[in-house]
């Protein structure tokens, strides 16, 4: 009797692989026959995780994960390995696979955007960078490197800090600008507190980087401070 119960439990806990589904329900086959755009988000994630459990298929598990973030892929991309691993059927390996796939998608999008974006004012910078600072509980310092026609060459994360500050090393900043053959740059960082007014340290750093940029012929065109929903532009306030 004990052996029989054990066999039942093993059968119940057995993972359902995509290969065991009806052919018309397999996301991989659907992608091959009808193209990648025919798949729903949950089906694409199901391909990544490959299997669910006896209780639910990989697609059902993927739908449950998406439902937890209101079907928002951007929110899904911000989940950590530990947060994803809380879902039954998602171990660390599957969580890492999901995170890696979403990060590749983000980087591809960044590359496509960078090829087409031309900066003409602070609103363009805000549209380009706001999502990087949304919901952060720590400070980050980024630079945007521009061509002579003000097209975006690259966006680079320079440093991460705590709630009250981060260190932006001018040597690292201008080394990156020189390597990318940038004609100019824009500085960006966030204030997790929501207070958009520049601190004395912000003003001093901006002046230091302005002076270095003039010497190297890589001018600093603007410095934006972000909160979750708004921004402050040094150029708009005539501080640059």
C-alpha positions as CSV (number, residue, x, y, z in Angstrom):
1,X,0.0,0.0,0.0
2,X,2.8,2.4,0.9
3,X,4.5,1.7,-2.4
4,X,1.3,2.3,-4.3
5,X,0.8,5.7,-2.6
6,X,4.4,6.6,-3.3
7,X,3.8,5.8,-7.0
8,X,0.7,7.9,-7.1
9,X,2.5,10.9,-5.5
10,X,5.4,10.6,-7.9
11,X,3.0,10.6,-10.8
12,X,1.1,13.6,-9.4
13,X,4.4,15.5,-8.9
14,X,5.7,14.6,-12.3
15,X,6.5,17.6,-14.5
16,X,4.5,18.0,-17.7
17,X,6.8,18.7,-20.5
18,X,5.8,20.5,-23.7
19,X,6.5,17.4,-25.7
20,X,3.6,15.6,-23.9
21,X,1.0,18.2,-25.1
22,X,-1.1,17.8,-28.2
23,X,0.9,19.1,-31.2
24,X,-1.4,22.1,-31.8
25,X,-0.9,23.2,-28.2
26,X,2.9,23.2,-28.3
27,X,4.3,26.7,-28.4
28,X,7.5,25.7,-30.2
29,X,5.5,24.0,-33.0
30,X,3.2,27.0,-33.1
31,X,6.2,29.3,-33.5
32,X,7.7,27.1,-36.3
33,X,4.4,26.9,-38.2
34,X,2.9,30.4,-37.7
35,X,5.8,32.6,-36.7
36,X,6.9,34.1,-33.4
37,X,4.3,36.9,-33.5
38,X,1.5,34.3,-33.3
39,X,2.4,33.4,-29.7
40,X,1.0,35.1,-26.7
41,X,3.4,36.3,-24.0
42,X,2.6,33.3,-21.8
43,X,3.4,30.9,-24.6
44,X,6.8,32.6,-25.2
45,X,7.6,32.3,-21.4
46,X,6.4,28.7,-21.5
47,X,9.1,28.0,-24.1
48,X,11.7,29.4,-21.8
49,X,10.6,27.3,-18.7
50,X,9.8,24.2,-20.8
51,X,7.7,22.4,-18.2
52,X,5.1,23.0,-15.5
53,X,3.9,20.5,-12.9
54,X,1.2,17.9,-12.6
55,X,-1.1,20.6,-11.4
56,X,-0.6,23.0,-14.3
57,X,1.1,23.2,-17.7
58,X,4.0,25.6,-18.5
59,X,1.6,28.0,-20.2
60,X,-0.8,28.0,-17.2
61,X,2.2,28.7,-14.9
62,X,3.4,31.4,-17.2
63,X,-0.1,33.0,-17.2
64,X,-0.1,32.9,-13.4
65,X,3.2,34.7,-13.3
66,X,2.1,37.3,-15.8
67,X,-1.2,37.8,-13.9
68,X,0.8,38.7,-10.8
69,X,2.3,41.7,-12.6
70,X,-0.9,42.7,-14.4
71,X,0.5,41.3,-17.6
72,X,3.1,44.0,-17.6
73,X,6.4,42.7,-19.1
74,X,8.3,45.7,-17.8
75,X,7.3,44.8,-14.3
76,X,8.1,41.2,-14.9
77,X,11.6,42.3,-16.0
78,X,12.1,43.9,-12.7
79,X,11.4,40.8,-10.6
80,X,14.4,39.2,-8.9
81,X,15.4,35.5,-9.0
82,X,14.1,35.1,-5.4
83,X,10.7,36.7,-6.3
84,X,10.3,34.5,-9.4
85,X,11.3,31.4,-7.5
86,X,8.4,31.9,-5.1
87,X,6.1,30.5,-7.9
88,X,5.6,26.8,-7.5
89,X,7.3,25.2,-10.5
90,X,9.9,28.0,-11.0
91,X,13.3,27.1,-9.6
92,X,16.4,29.3,-9.7
93,X,17.5,28.0,-13.1
94,X,14.1,28.9,-14.7
95,X,14.0,32.2,-12.9
96,X,17.4,33.1,-14.3
97,X,16.4,32.0,-17.8
98,X,13.4,34.3,-17.7
99,X,15.4,37.3,-16.4
100,X,18.1,36.7,-19.0
101,X,15.6,36.6,-21.9
102,X,13.9,39.8,-20.8
103,X,17.2,41.5,-20.3
104,X,18.3,40.6,-23.9
105,X,15.0,42.0,-25.1
106,X,15.5,45.2,-23.2
107,X,19.0,45.6,-24.6
108,X,17.8,44.9,-28.2
109,X,15.2,47.6,-27.7
110,X,17.8,50.0,-26.3
111,X,20.0,49.4,-29.4
112,X,17.1,50.1,-31.7
113,X,16.1,53.2,-29.9
114,X,19.6,54.5,-29.7
115,X,19.9,54.3,-33.5
116,X,17.0,56.6,-34.1
117,X,16.7,59.0,-31.2
118,X,17.9,62.5,-31.6
119,X,18.0,64.8,-28.6
120,X,16.6,68.2,-29.0
121,X,15.6,69.0,-25.4
122,X,15.0,67.8,-21.9
123,X,11.7,66.1,-22.9
124,X,13.5,63.8,-25.3
125,X,15.9,62.9,-22.5
126,X,13.0,62.2,-20.1
127,X,11.3,59.9,-22.6
128,X,14.6,58.1,-23.1
129,X,15.6,57.6,-19.5
130,X,12.6,57.8,-17.2
131,X,11.9,54.1,-17.2
132,X,15.4,53.4,-15.9
133,X,14.8,55.4,-12.7
134,X,11.2,54.4,-12.0
135,X,10.7,52.6,-8.7
136,X,14.3,52.7,-7.7
137,X,15.1,52.8,-3.9
138,X,18.7,53.8,-4.5
139,X,20.6,56.4,-6.6
140,X,22.0,55.6,-10.0
141,X,24.2,57.8,-12.2
142,X,24.0,57.5,-16.0
143,X,25.4,59.3,-19.0
144,X,24.0,59.7,-22.5
145,X,26.7,60.0,-25.2
146,X,25.8,61.9,-28.4
147,X,27.1,62.3,-31.9
148,X,27.7,65.7,-33.5
149,X,24.1,65.6,-34.8
150,X,22.9,64.9,-31.2
151,X,21.9,61.3,-32.0
152,X,22.2,58.9,-29.1
153,X,25.4,56.8,-29.4
154,X,25.1,55.0,-26.0
155,X,23.6,55.1,-22.5
156,X,25.8,54.0,-19.8
157,X,25.3,53.2,-16.1
158,X,28.3,54.8,-14.3
159,X,27.5,54.0,-10.7
160,X,25.0,52.8,-8.1
161,X,24.7,54.0,-4.5
162,X,22.4,54.2,-1.6
163,X,19.4,56.2,-0.9
164,X,21.3,59.5,-0.3
165,X,24.0,59.4,-3.0
166,X,26.3,57.7,-5.5
167,X,29.8,58.4,-6.6
168,X,30.3,59.5,-10.3
169,X,34.0,59.3,-11.1
170,X,34.9,61.9,-13.9
171,X,37.8,59.6,-15.1
172,X,35.3,56.8,-15.8
173,X,32.8,59.1,-17.4
174,X,35.3,60.7,-19.8
175,X,37.1,57.5,-20.6
176,X,33.7,56.1,-21.8
177,X,33.0,59.2,-23.8
178,X,36.4,59.0,-25.5
179,X,36.1,55.3,-26.3
180,X,32.7,55.9,-27.9
181,X,34.0,59.0,-29.8
182,X,31.2,61.1,-28.3
183,X,30.8,64.7,-29.4
184,X,28.9,65.6,-26.3
185,X,27.1,64.1,-23.3
186,X,24.2,64.4,-20.9
187,X,24.2,63.5,-17.2
188,X,21.3,61.8,-15.5
189,X,20.8,60.6,-11.9
190,X,17.8,60.1,-9.6
191,X,16.7,61.2,-6.1
192,X,14.8,58.3,-4.5
193,X,13.3,60.8,-2.0
194,X,11.4,62.5,-4.8
195,X,13.0,65.9,-4.1
196,X,14.1,67.2,-7.5
197,X,16.2,70.2,-6.4
198,X,19.9,69.7,-7.0
199,X,22.1,69.4,-3.9
200,X,25.3,71.2,-3.4
201,X,27.1,68.0,-4.3
202,X,25.1,67.8,-7.5
203,X,26.0,71.4,-8.4
204,X,29.7,70.9,-7.7
205,X,29.9,67.6,-9.7
206,X,28.1,69.2,-12.7
207,X,30.6,72.2,-12.6
208,X,33.5,69.8,-12.4
209,X,32.3,67.7,-15.4
210,X,31.5,70.8,-17.4
211,X,35.0,72.1,-16.9
212,X,36.5,68.7,-17.9
213,X,34.2,68.5,-20.9
214,X,35.3,71.9,-22.1
215,X,38.9,70.9,-21.8
216,X,38.4,67.7,-23.8
217,X,35.9,69.2,-26.3
218,X,33.1,67.0,-25.1
219,X,30.6,69.5,-23.7
220,X,28.1,68.5,-21.0
221,X,24.8,69.7,-22.5
222,X,22.4,69.0,-19.6
223,X,22.1,67.2,-16.3
224,X,18.7,65.7,-15.4
225,X,17.6,64.7,-11.9
226,X,14.7,62.1,-11.9
227,X,12.1,61.1,-9.4
228,X,9.7,58.2,-10.2
229,X,7.4,60.5,-12.3
230,X,9.1,63.8,-12.9
231,X,12.5,65.4,-13.6
232,X,14.6,68.5,-13.2
233,X,16.8,69.9,-16.0
234,X,19.8,72.0,-15.4
235,X,19.6,73.4,-18.9
236,X,16.0,74.3,-18.6
237,X,16.8,76.2,-15.4
238,X,19.8,77.8,-17.0
239,X,22.2,76.1,-14.6
240,X,24.3,74.9,-17.5
